[in-house]
């Protein structure tokens, strides 16, 4: 259990290794799936939007209920079992491709099922960490996890781009399946005491639990300003993620390997953000650190827009990489403060419900915005959608700065 006064603990380090390895595979697959849609299946920006929507749709449909269920279960066994399920689903993709059955519909079905398993895994994962480390260590723990994620987001896209060039997108996802297997085997050895699972829960009890988590997230907890602006952030982020691949591969004429390097630049920025975030947070406070990160994200997307105005070539690549680095720095520096603040003010028995309720609605925003952004990009302009995303990030920055959250300061 958390609170033995030592950080990092051995259970946390094992948990961190599992997260780092599976995170690397995830970033490889994220690039591989986009390349699969654009290059293997000759898809458009709309198809990339549908891919993103299929991945996050289960969070919208299942997230609220899953959070309530997980709060009544032991969290570690759920993480292990869902790691195994995700590995099995990813193995299906190269099998479908080999059999000549891989198409957009079959891809979307597998990705949606993968997303459903991810809902349970994420709910258990986010609510397990406060049981591994003391509350005073949560921000540092999240910063370490963000650092590992940043390394993965640096090496994953570059490795993914290389593998796509060498073996093709369908076979590249096998690496992610292997990382999920490693994660499951590592987590099985994690020593953590957890309360016994609740029994005799009725549907009425479950609905009451869902409502309780929702009321806490948007009511008396004080999380509402952060939660509502996060929804706006995810809308802008969804637009960026939809158009970035076709914008880079088609408008700017980058190869898959070059696009992987662009993603790696974002990961390098995220690593830098994770390394400096604790120091920055001590100087600026939790609230202003998050607000400053949102402002940096706005500037980052504007740099990506500018890349299209200079045409294909080294200058465009430089602006795109600059934008990705700054985008990564902002994400790497903000997440640990947002997550630690949310977990510190939330009781253990509400952790999964609160985290999953907010995540479900954030992913619900992605489900709605991603296809619309793809449609708008196909009928209007890829660069225009990026510009709209920059406006969205700017609005989020100003809105959050106008709330009492700006004064929040969590000791790290």
GIKALIN-V916268 format. One record per backbone hydrogen bond with DSSP energy under -0.5 kcal/mol. CO is the residue of the C=O (numbers start at 1). NH is the residue of the N-H. Records with the same first field share a line. If there is no record, write none. Layout:
CO=NH + NH
This chain:
9=13
10=14
11=15
12=16
13=17
14=18
15=19
16=20
17=21
18=22
19=23
20=24
21=25
22=26
23=27
24=28
25=29
26=30
27=31
28=32
29=33
30=34
31=35
32=36
33=37
34=38
35=39 + 40
36=41
37=43
44=48
45=49
46=50
47=51
48=52
49=53
50=54
51=55
52=56
53=57
54=58
56=59 + 60
57=60 + 61
58=62 + 63
59=63
62=66
63=67
64=68
65=69
66=70
67=71
68=72
69=72
70=73
72=198
74=78
75=79
76=80
77=81
78=82
79=83
80=84
81=85
82=86
83=87
84=88
85=89
86=90
87=91
88=92
89=92 + 93
90=93 + 94
91=95
92=96
93=97
94=98
95=99
96=101 + 102
97=100
103=107
104=108
105=109
106=110
107=111
108=112
109=113
110=114
111=115
112=116
113=117
114=118
115=119
116=120
117=121
118=122
119=123
120=124
121=125
122=126
123=127
124=128
125=128 + 129
128=131
129=132 + 133
134=137
135=138
137=141
138=142
139=143
140=144
141=145
142=146
143=147
144=148
145=149
146=150
147=151
148=152
149=153
150=154
151=155
152=156
153=267
154=158
155=159
156=160
157=161
158=162
159=163
160=164
161=165
162=166
163=167 + 168
164=168
168=172
169=173
170=173
171=174
172=175
173=177
174=178
175=179
176=180
177=181
178=182
179=183
180=184
181=185
182=186
183=187
184=188
186=189
187=190
190=192
202=206
203=207
204=208
205=209
206=210
207=211
208=212
209=213
210=214
211=215
212=216
213=217
214=218
215=219
216=221
219=222
223=227
224=228
225=229
226=230
227=231
228=232
229=233
230=234
231=235
232=236
233=237
234=238
235=239
236=240
237=241
238=242
239=243
240=244
241=245
242=246
243=247
244=248
245=249
246=250 + 251
247=252
248=254
255=259
256=260
257=261
258=262
259=263
260=264
261=265
262=266
263=267
264=268
265=269
266=270
267=271
268=272
269=273
270=274
271=275
272=276
273=277
276=280
277=281
278=282
279=283
280=284
281=285
285=289
286=290
287=291
288=292
289=293
290=294
291=295
292=296
293=297
294=298
295=299
296=300
297=301
298=302
299=303
300=304
301=305
302=306
303=307
304=308
305=308 + 309
306=309 + 310
307=310
308=311
313=317
314=318
315=319
316=320
317=321
318=322
319=323
320=324
321=325
322=326
323=327
324=328
325=329
326=330
327=331
328=332
329=333
330=334
331=335
334=337 + 338
335=339
336=340
337=341
338=342
339=343
340=344
341=345
342=346
347=350
348=351
350=354
351=355
352=356
353=357
354=358
355=359
356=360
357=361
358=362
359=363
360=364
361=365
362=366
363=367
364=368
365=369
366=370
367=371
368=372
369=373
370=374
371=375
372=376
373=377
374=378
375=379
376=380 + 381
381=385
382=386
383=387
384=388
385=389
386=390
387=391
388=392
389=393
390=394
391=395
392=396
393=397
394=398
395=399
396=400
397=401
398=402
400=403
403=406
404=407
405=408
406=288
408=287
409=411
